[in-house]
Amino acid sequence: MKFIEWIFIVIIIFFLFIFIWNFEEIETMDDNINHENTHVYNTMNNPNNQLGNYLSCYFFNMGQAFLNGKNFYTDVPKTDIFTDYFPKNVDFDPLIQQAFVSVGITNESIQSDLDQIDGFCWSAWTVMTKQMEKFWTIMKPTVNRILKDALQKANLDRTVDAPAIHYRCSDMPFGKKGYYHFQKYGFFKDSLETIQQKTNNTYNKVYIFYCNSHESSEENQNSCNKYFDSLTNYLESLGYEVVTKCQSVNEDFATMFYAPGLISTSSSFSFFAGYFSDGVFITSIYDEPKNRECNECDNWSKSGYTLKHSEVSDYHDTDNVISLLK
């Protein structure tokens, strides 16, 4: 047998061992809990291992547990991310259950909201209805506490002196996915003004979190750089000092979480960093294929600024798209 074939066999055996070890760990976990009183979320059932998707499933399943009067239990994968410090077990909170019931939230109603997208927990962050906003508002104190505790244990707590923008441009908007869009420049101007009003502070600086390599290509990256430079020039023309950041996942999330205000162009990553922080969070989430957005979420979701995919024939025609954004 050739050497390369031996290497291939060894690799297969290694990954088979890892799978069996994880499976036995889950089985052991299941054996040690009372299934009648506990909602078990098995992260191995979630193929979307990106941070934002993980947070969406972790906290959505926790909310479901409380809604059904159960404790929450899960495995916590070791990832070298601050989520390593998340609790495996969270006791049932009857106050959260009462709050859900008082606003009419049921298993069927929240699943119906999810089914309007793809039916899976990793899409629970896409708040398209007042009901889903109420779900996350009720969960907010618990999510805030768990995020703060994990960030502090990971030595990531900090003081941030200016608002932040999470500017997603890498795989999107080129893929024209339903709820990932560019926002017109007025969105950033008005959002920064809103943050200053709500915090009663004047900021002459803004941090922009911009990393263009996520599931991207060289062509996408080149176009994204042009879009980013154009937005930067626009913000500088308003008098802001623009500081660009693209750090580790831990560093970026923590800085956005502790910023006095966070502006998101729509992503699960920045939704959890902003909506559940102590700062001001502003975003715009619009589902173009179904023409849906949370029209009642005016406190944090700004409508009317979205550049629709149907208005753009080619996102690599940057001059044309920038003229639309302006």
C-alpha positions as CSV (number, residue, x, y, z in Angstrom):
1,M,0.0,0.0,0.0
2,K,1.3,3.4,-0.9
3,F,2.4,5.9,1.8
4,I,-0.3,8.4,0.7
5,E,-3.0,5.8,1.1
6,W,-1.7,5.1,4.7
7,I,-1.9,8.7,5.5
8,F,-5.5,8.9,4.2
9,I,-6.5,5.9,6.3
10,V,-4.9,7.4,9.4
11,I,-6.8,10.7,8.8
12,I,-10.1,8.9,8.4
13,I,-9.5,6.9,11.7
14,F,-8.7,10.1,13.5
15,F,-11.9,11.9,12.5
16,L,-13.9,8.7,13.2
17,F,-12.4,8.7,16.7
18,I,-13.3,12.4,17.3
19,F,-16.9,11.7,16.1
20,I,-17.3,8.7,18.4
21,W,-15.8,10.6,21.4
22,N,-18.2,13.5,20.9
23,F,-21.1,11.2,20.4
24,E,-20.3,9.3,23.6
25,E,-20.0,12.7,25.4
26,I,-23.5,13.7,24.3
27,E,-24.8,10.3,25.3
28,T,-23.2,10.6,28.7
29,M,-24.7,14.1,29.0
30,D,-28.1,12.8,28.1
31,D,-27.9,10.0,30.7
32,N,-27.2,12.5,33.5
33,I,-30.1,14.8,33.0
34,N,-33.9,14.5,33.6
35,H,-35.4,14.8,30.1
36,E,-38.8,15.7,31.5
37,N,-37.5,18.8,33.0
38,T,-34.7,19.7,30.6
39,H,-34.5,21.0,27.0
40,V,-31.3,19.6,25.5
41,Y,-29.7,21.4,22.6
42,N,-27.1,19.3,20.8
43,T,-24.7,21.6,18.9
44,M,-23.7,18.7,16.7
45,N,-27.1,19.1,15.0
46,N,-26.1,22.6,13.9
47,P,-23.7,22.6,10.9
48,N,-23.4,26.4,11.0
49,N,-20.5,26.7,13.3
50,Q,-19.9,30.5,12.7
51,L,-20.2,32.6,15.8
52,G,-23.4,34.5,14.9
53,N,-25.2,31.3,14.0
54,Y,-24.0,29.6,17.1
55,L,-25.2,32.4,19.3
56,S,-28.6,32.5,17.6
57,C,-29.2,28.7,18.2
58,Y,-27.8,28.7,21.7
59,F,-30.0,31.6,23.0
60,F,-33.0,30.7,20.9
61,N,-33.0,27.1,22.3
62,M,-32.6,28.6,25.8
63,G,-35.7,30.7,25.2
64,Q,-37.6,27.7,24.0
65,A,-36.7,25.8,27.1
66,F,-38.0,28.6,29.4
67,L,-41.2,28.9,27.3
68,N,-41.8,25.2,28.0
69,G,-41.0,25.4,31.7
70,K,-37.7,23.5,31.3
71,N,-34.1,23.9,32.3
72,F,-31.6,24.4,29.4
73,Y,-28.7,22.0,28.8
74,T,-26.1,21.9,26.0
75,D,-22.6,20.9,25.2
76,V,-20.2,23.8,24.8
77,P,-17.7,23.1,22.0
78,K,-14.1,24.3,22.7
79,T,-13.4,26.9,20.1
80,D,-10.8,29.3,21.7
81,I,-13.6,31.9,21.5
82,F,-15.2,33.5,24.5
83,T,-18.2,31.2,24.1
84,D,-16.1,28.5,25.8
85,Y,-17.2,30.2,29.0
86,F,-20.9,29.9,28.3
87,P,-22.8,27.8,30.9
88,K,-23.8,24.3,29.9
89,N,-26.8,24.4,32.2
90,V,-29.2,27.3,32.8
91,D,-32.0,26.8,35.2
92,F,-35.6,27.5,34.1
93,D,-36.7,31.1,34.7
94,P,-40.4,31.3,35.4
95,L,-40.5,35.1,35.0
96,I,-39.3,34.7,31.4
97,Q,-42.0,32.0,30.8
98,Q,-44.7,34.3,32.3
99,A,-43.4,37.2,30.0
100,F,-43.7,35.0,26.9
101,V,-47.2,33.8,27.8
102,S,-48.3,37.4,28.6
103,V,-47.5,38.5,25.0
104,G,-49.0,35.4,23.3
105,I,-45.7,33.7,22.3
106,T,-46.1,30.0,21.8
107,N,-44.0,27.2,20.3
108,E,-46.2,27.3,17.2
109,S,-46.1,31.0,16.8
110,I,-42.3,31.4,16.9
111,Q,-41.8,28.4,14.7
112,S,-44.2,29.9,12.2
113,D,-42.0,33.0,12.2
114,L,-38.9,30.9,11.6
115,D,-40.6,28.9,8.8
116,Q,-41.0,32.1,6.9
117,I,-37.2,32.1,6.5
118,D,-35.8,28.5,6.6
119,G,-37.2,27.0,9.8
120,F,-33.8,26.7,11.6
121,C,-32.6,28.3,14.8
122,W,-29.6,30.0,13.2
123,S,-32.0,32.3,11.5
124,A,-33.9,33.4,14.7
125,W,-31.9,36.6,14.8
126,T,-33.6,37.9,11.6
127,V,-36.3,39.9,13.3
128,M,-39.0,40.4,10.8
129,T,-42.0,40.5,13.1
130,K,-43.0,42.2,16.3
131,Q,-43.4,38.8,18.0
132,M,-39.8,37.9,17.3
133,E,-38.7,41.3,18.6
134,K,-40.7,40.6,21.8
135,F,-39.0,37.2,22.1
136,W,-35.5,38.7,22.1
137,T,-36.5,41.7,24.2
138,I,-37.7,39.3,27.0
139,M,-34.5,37.2,26.6
140,K,-32.2,40.3,26.6
141,P,-31.3,40.6,30.3
142,T,-30.3,36.9,30.4
143,V,-28.4,37.1,27.1
144,N,-26.7,40.3,28.3
145,R,-25.6,38.7,31.6
146,I,-24.2,35.5,29.9
147,L,-22.3,37.5,27.2
148,K,-20.8,39.9,29.8
149,D,-19.8,37.0,32.1
150,A,-18.1,35.1,29.2
151,L,-16.3,38.2,27.9
152,Q,-15.0,39.1,31.3
153,K,-13.8,35.6,32.0
154,A,-12.0,35.7,28.6
155,N,-10.4,39.0,29.6
156,L,-12.2,40.8,26.8
157,D,-14.1,43.5,28.7
158,R,-13.0,47.0,27.8
159,T,-13.9,50.7,27.5
160,V,-14.7,51.9,23.9
161,D,-14.7,55.6,23.3
162,A,-16.8,55.9,20.1
163,P,-19.6,54.3,18.1
164,A,-19.0,51.4,15.8
165,I,-20.2,50.3,12.4
166,H,-20.2,46.6,11.3
167,Y,-19.8,46.9,7.6
168,R,-20.3,43.5,5.9
169,C,-19.0,43.2,2.4
170,S,-17.2,40.0,1.3
171,D,-19.6,37.3,0.2
172,M,-22.5,39.7,0.4
173,P,-24.1,41.5,-1.2
174,F,-22.8,39.7,-4.3
175,G,-24.7,36.6,-3.5
176,K,-27.9,38.7,-3.3
177,K,-29.2,36.8,-0.3
178,G,-32.6,37.9,0.8
179,Y,-31.8,39.8,4.0
180,Y,-28.2,41.0,3.3
181,H,-28.2,44.4,1.6
182,F,-26.2,47.6,1.4
183,Q,-27.7,50.6,3.2
184,K,-27.7,54.0,1.6
185,Y,-25.3,56.5,3.1
186,G,-28.0,58.5,4.8
187,F,-28.6,55.4,7.0
188,F,-25.1,55.9,8.6
189,K,-25.5,59.6,9.0
190,D,-28.9,59.3,10.7
191,S,-27.9,56.4,12.8
192,L,-24.8,58.2,14.2
193,E,-27.0,61.2,15.0
194,T,-29.5,58.9,16.8
195,I,-26.7,57.4,18.9
196,Q,-25.5,60.8,19.9
197,Q,-29.0,61.9,20.9
198,K,-29.6,58.7,22.9
199,T,-26.3,58.7,24.7
200,N,-26.3,62.5,25.1
201,N,-22.7,62.6,23.8
202,T,-21.0,64.1,20.8
203,Y,-18.6,61.8,18.9
204,N,-16.1,62.9,16.3
205,K,-14.8,59.4,15.7
206,V,-16.3,56.1,14.5
207,Y,-14.9,52.6,14.3
208,I,-15.7,50.6,11.2
209,F,-15.3,46.8,11.5
210,Y,-14.6,45.7,7.9
211,C,-13.1,42.4,7.0
212,N,-13.5,41.5,3.3
213,S,-12.2,37.9,3.3
214,H,-15.2,36.0,4.7
215,E,-16.2,33.5,2.1
216,S,-15.0,36.0,-0.5
217,S,-13.0,36.1,-3.8
218,E,-10.4,38.4,-5.2
219,E,-13.0,40.2,-7.3
220,N,-15.3,40.6,-4.4
221,Q,-12.5,42.0,-2.2
222,N,-11.5,44.5,-4.8
223,S,-15.1,45.7,-5.2
224,C,-15.6,45.8,-1.4
225,N,-12.5,48.0,-1.0
226,K,-14.0,50.5,-3.4
227,Y,-17.3,50.5,-1.5
228,F,-15.5,50.8,1.8
229,D,-13.3,53.7,0.6
230,S,-16.4,55.5,-0.7
231,L,-18.2,55.2,2.6
232,T,-15.1,56.3,4.5
233,N,-14.8,59.4,2.4
234,Y,-18.5,60.2,3.0
235,L,-18.2,59.8,6.8
236,E,-15.0,61.9,6.8
237,S,-16.9,64.6,4.9
238,L,-19.3,64.7,7.8
239,G,-16.4,65.4,10.2
240,Y,-15.8,61.9,11.6
241,E,-12.4,60.4,12.1
242,V,-12.8,56.9,10.7
243,V,-10.8,54.1,12.4
244,T,-10.8,50.7,10.5
245,K,-10.7,47.5,12.5
246,C,-10.4,43.9,11.4
247,Q,-9.1,41.9,14.4
248,S,-9.8,38.4,15.8
249,V,-13.4,37.3,16.2
250,N,-13.0,37.7,20.0
251,E,-11.6,41.3,19.7
252,D,-14.1,42.5,17.1
253,F,-17.2,41.1,19.0
254,A,-16.0,42.5,22.3
255,T,-15.3,46.0,20.9
256,M,-18.6,46.2,19.3
257,F,-20.4,44.9,22.4
258,Y,-18.8,47.5,24.6
259,A,-19.2,50.4,22.1
260,P,-21.6,53.2,23.2
261,G,-23.5,52.5,19.9
262,L,-23.3,49.9,17.2
263,I,-24.7,50.3,13.6
264,S,-25.2,47.0,11.7
265,T,-25.8,46.5,8.0
266,S,-27.5,43.2,9.0
267,S,-25.7,40.1,10.4
268,S,-26.1,37.7,13.2
269,F,-22.6,38.5,14.5
270,S,-23.4,42.2,15.0
271,F,-27.0,41.6,16.1
272,F,-25.8,39.7,19.1
273,A,-23.0,42.2,19.8
274,G,-25.4,45.2,19.6
275,Y,-28.9,44.3,20.5
276,F,-27.9,42.6,23.7
277,S,-25.3,45.1,24.8
278,D,-25.8,48.1,27.1
279,G,-25.2,50.5,24.2
280,V,-27.5,51.8,21.4
281,F,-28.1,49.3,18.6
282,I,-29.3,50.3,15.1
283,T,-29.8,48.1,12.1
284,S,-32.0,47.5,9.1
285,I,-33.2,44.0,8.3
286,Y,-35.2,43.6,5.2
287,D,-36.3,40.3,3.5
288,E,-36.5,41.3,-0.2
289,P,-38.0,38.1,-1.7
290,K,-40.9,38.3,0.7
291,N,-41.0,42.1,1.1
292,R,-40.9,41.8,4.9
293,E,-39.4,43.9,7.7
294,C,-40.4,44.7,11.2
295,N,-42.3,47.9,10.7
296,E,-43.0,48.1,14.4
297,C,-39.4,47.9,15.5
298,D,-38.8,51.6,15.2
299,N,-36.7,51.8,18.4
300,W,-33.7,50.1,16.8
301,S,-34.5,49.1,13.2
302,K,-34.5,51.9,10.6
303,S,-36.4,51.3,7.4
304,G,-36.3,53.1,4.1
305,Y,-32.6,53.1,3.5
306,T,-32.1,49.6,1.9
307,L,-30.7,49.3,-1.6
308,K,-32.6,46.4,-3.0
309,H,-30.9,43.7,-5.0
310,S,-33.5,44.2,-7.7
311,E,-32.1,47.8,-8.2
312,V,-28.6,46.4,-9.0
313,S,-27.8,44.4,-12.1
314,D,-24.1,43.9,-11.1
315,Y,-22.5,44.7,-7.7
316,H,-19.1,44.8,-9.4
317,D,-20.2,47.8,-11.3
318,T,-19.1,49.8,-8.3
319,D,-19.5,53.3,-9.8
320,N,-23.1,52.7,-10.6
321,V,-23.9,51.2,-7.2
322,I,-22.1,54.0,-5.3
323,S,-24.2,56.5,-7.2
324,L,-27.3,54.7,-5.9
325,L,-25.9,54.6,-2.4
326,K,-25.3,58.3,-2.4
